[in-house]
Amino acid sequence: MLISGEDYIQRLSRYRREIYVKGERISDFVHHPNIRPAINTIAFTYELAKENDRYSPYSQLVDERVNRLNYVNQTPEDLIGRLDYQRELSLRTGTCHYRCPGSDAISALYAATLETDKRSGTDFHKRFMDLLSVIQKNDLACTGALTDTKGDRSKRPIEARDMYVHVEEKREDGIVVSGAKIHQSGAFAADVNFILPTQAFKEGEEEFAIAFALLPEDEGVKYVLQNTGYQSKLREGGNFEAGNKKYGDRLTCTVILNKVLVPWERVFIFEDIVAARRLLVHFAISHRCAGAACKAGFVDSMTGAASLMLKANGLDKVPALRQRLGEMVGIAEAAYGIAIGAATKGKSDNGVWQADPLITNAGKIIGVEGFIKVLMNLAEIAGGIPVTAPSEFDLQNPDIGPYLESYLSASPSFTTEQRLKIIKFIEFWATSSHLIGGIHGGGSPTAAIVALQTMADLGLKEEAVKRALDI
Ligand SMILES: Cc1cc2nc3c(=O)[nH]c(=O)nc-3n(C[C@H](O)[C@H](O)[C@H](O)COP(=O)(O)OP(=O)(O)OC[C@H]3O[C@@H](n4cnc5c(N)ncnc54)[C@H](O)[C@@H]3O)c2cc1C
């Protein structure tokens, strides 16, 4: 089934969630200024799926069209369809669309549960497929939670049990879990939260090697929203002061699990370190490949803003500044090209089309470096005003508004208010959670470099040089 963005919002508003913002529990979360932007963005994923058939493939599982983000991709074309969907979402909302880790969780759980059942004769795959058919039939929005709080990073999980989501009790009707996941993108606005392991575990650490799905009816789940300067800005109100008021920046939360009972039918990995490792590898590849396409869309958005700023300042004919736009376009296409290349050179993993791991990890590194360079270009083009401009409220004040209207005007093709809107949008890109989100979302660049170093055949490269040098 394909529902509308409004249907999704109506469904969400019926959930009774325990959500905290700035120290207070909120009741009407769907209309809260810090939460609504994430809801608007997820709602837009539904609208865009209806606009383009490539974003809503036919699913044999439920015998109807479903959202691409809830679909198990089986071919390179399938995966490229997802990459294009994500790039377009990033461009048109200027933010994270939140359903990406949920989509990666679906792919990874599909492959990992199938493999576990072959190895151990269990029925995890059937359990997972039962939930997946509910997800596809009802067009549910899914997110994925991996990152544990970890505490002192020099300790193993077994030495810091509470810092990792773990099994408290094994019961006939399910498992009781406790712990917390940090940095969770949009979890408070999802229908399904997949909870996955944060890292690979060793023998003796089985209680952490678990994967399951949380549903809105589960008790003991608390969501604590991030609170950055940008969140204060969203609370401040106004029409355009927050730069991207409708969709916001990358909204995340801490999810606290306080003795949550998860029924067995929603447990997909249970105390199995082999399955947890398999799941993680698949998830990381899937997420980093999609992340490169997402970054291309973010760069597209920043390029649009930079080009408008040049025009609003009357600088659009200056060759040195226009060249910066060319460089930004090149970076977006490079990140997108890596994602497409990784998808094209991928292989089937237990029926799921899996991107090439080396190329994918390269996409993370190039994507992050490109993203930072693009932010620098944007700042260079915009000048200092994104971090020094007065507010839209000052423009409305009769004592100072007329002065600002005049002093902040530039090209006659743009009103002062239009120019200020572009300036605020650039401020949003440069000072919100996007910079650190761009670097760490999908795993740290360090993790990608370690993966590249481990996977690359350095011997082959050395051998070629030795032959060329006659060594
Ligand atoms: C905006 C945003 C959105 C996110 N969304 C999600 C989400 O939806 N779901 C989700 O699960 N996660 C999400 N993340 C989490 C993201 O994957 C992590 O931030 C990332 O994996 C780094 O982990 P950390 O922040 O806990 O860093 P830390 O563990 O605090 O590490 C800091 C640095 O030290 C390195 N490091 C840490 N421990 C070691 C060690 N033992 N040895 C060597 N190096 C080490 C890390 O690689 C990193 O570079 C999001 C993050 C951000 C910023």
PDBQT file of the ligand as one rigid body, heavy atoms in Angstrom, charges set to zero:
ROOT
HETATM    1  C1  LIG A 501      23.334  13.696  13.064  1.00  0.00    +0.000 C 
HETATM    2  C2  LIG A 501      23.613  12.263  13.355  1.00  0.00    +0.000 A 
HETATM    3  C3  LIG A 501      22.651  11.313  13.071  1.00  0.00    +0.000 A 
HETATM    4  C4  LIG A 501      22.866   9.975  13.410  1.00  0.00    +0.000 A 
HETATM    5  N1  LIG A 501      21.866   9.056  13.184  1.00  0.00    +0.000 NA
HETATM    6  C5  LIG A 501      22.018   7.779  13.646  1.00  0.00    +0.000 A 
HETATM    7  C6  LIG A 501      20.955   6.835  13.557  1.00  0.00    +0.000 A 
HETATM    8  O1  LIG A 501      19.881   7.136  13.025  1.00  0.00    +0.000 OA
HETATM    9  N2  LIG A 501      21.144   5.602  14.056  1.00  0.00    +0.000 N 
HETATM   10  C7  LIG A 501      22.309   5.227  14.657  1.00  0.00    +0.000 A 
HETATM   11  O2  LIG A 501      22.424   4.098  15.125  1.00  0.00    +0.000 OA
HETATM   12  N3  LIG A 501      23.346   6.099  14.764  1.00  0.00    +0.000 NA
HETATM   13  C8  LIG A 501      23.219   7.354  14.271  1.00  0.00    +0.000 A 
HETATM   14  N4  LIG A 501      24.266   8.243  14.360  1.00  0.00    +0.000 N 
HETATM   15  C9  LIG A 501      25.477   7.796  15.059  1.00  0.00    +0.000 C 
HETATM   16  C10 LIG A 501      26.721   7.674  14.226  1.00  0.00    +0.000 C 
HETATM   17  O3  LIG A 501      26.731   6.481  13.515  1.00  0.00    +0.000 OA
HETATM   18  C11 LIG A 501      27.890   7.810  15.221  1.00  0.00    +0.000 C 
HETATM   19  O4  LIG A 501      27.962   9.177  15.580  1.00  0.00    +0.000 OA
HETATM   20  C12 LIG A 501      29.215   7.344  14.689  1.00  0.00    +0.000 C 
HETATM   21  O5  LIG A 501      29.186   5.955  14.465  1.00  0.00    +0.000 OA
HETATM   22  C13 LIG A 501      30.348   7.644  15.691  1.00  0.00    +0.000 C 
HETATM   23  O6  LIG A 501      30.021   7.126  16.954  1.00  0.00    +0.000 OA
HETATM   24  P1  LIG A 501      29.997   8.085  18.232  1.00  0.00    +0.000 P 
HETATM   25  O7  LIG A 501      29.354   9.365  17.866  1.00  0.00    +0.000 OA
HETATM   26  O8  LIG A 501      29.378   7.343  19.354  1.00  0.00    +0.000 OA
HETATM   27  O9  LIG A 501      31.509   8.397  18.451  1.00  0.00    +0.000 OA
HETATM   28  P2  LIG A 501      32.457   7.980  19.657  1.00  0.00    +0.000 P 
HETATM   29  O10 LIG A 501      32.294   6.557  20.004  1.00  0.00    +0.000 OA
HETATM   30  O11 LIG A 501      32.272   8.951  20.749  1.00  0.00    +0.000 OA
HETATM   31  O12 LIG A 501      33.870   8.127  18.947  1.00  0.00    +0.000 OA
HETATM   32  C14 LIG A 501      34.521   9.349  18.665  1.00  0.00    +0.000 C 
HETATM   33  C15 LIG A 501      35.651   9.046  17.686  1.00  0.00    +0.000 C 
HETATM   34  O13 LIG A 501      36.565   8.085  18.243  1.00  0.00    +0.000 OA
HETATM   35  C16 LIG A 501      36.635   6.912  17.428  1.00  0.00    +0.000 C 
HETATM   36  N5  LIG A 501      36.617   5.760  18.359  1.00  0.00    +0.000 N 
HETATM   37  C17 LIG A 501      35.664   5.480  19.276  1.00  0.00    +0.000 A 
HETATM   38  N6  LIG A 501      35.987   4.377  19.977  1.00  0.00    +0.000 NA
HETATM   39  C18 LIG A 501      37.160   3.962  19.501  1.00  0.00    +0.000 A 
HETATM   40  C19 LIG A 501      38.025   2.859  19.822  1.00  0.00    +0.000 A 
HETATM   41  N7  LIG A 501      37.729   1.987  20.802  1.00  0.00    +0.000 N 
HETATM   42  N8  LIG A 501      39.158   2.731  19.111  1.00  0.00    +0.000 NA
HETATM   43  C20 LIG A 501      39.487   3.611  18.130  1.00  0.00    +0.000 A 
HETATM   44  N9  LIG A 501      38.710   4.666  17.778  1.00  0.00    +0.000 NA
HETATM   45  C21 LIG A 501      37.565   4.848  18.455  1.00  0.00    +0.000 A 
HETATM   46  C22 LIG A 501      35.394   6.936  16.537  1.00  0.00    +0.000 C 
HETATM   47  O14 LIG A 501      35.613   6.280  15.287  1.00  0.00    +0.000 OA
HETATM   48  C23 LIG A 501      35.175   8.438  16.367  1.00  0.00    +0.000 C 
HETATM   49  O15 LIG A 501      35.951   8.930  15.312  1.00  0.00    +0.000 OA
HETATM   50  C24 LIG A 501      24.087   9.578  13.994  1.00  0.00    +0.000 A 
HETATM   51  C25 LIG A 501      25.075  10.533  14.250  1.00  0.00    +0.000 A 
HETATM   52  C26 LIG A 501      24.843  11.856  13.944  1.00  0.00    +0.000 A 
HETATM   53  C27 LIG A 501      25.920  12.859  14.271  1.00  0.00    +0.000 C 
ENDROOT
TORSDOF 0
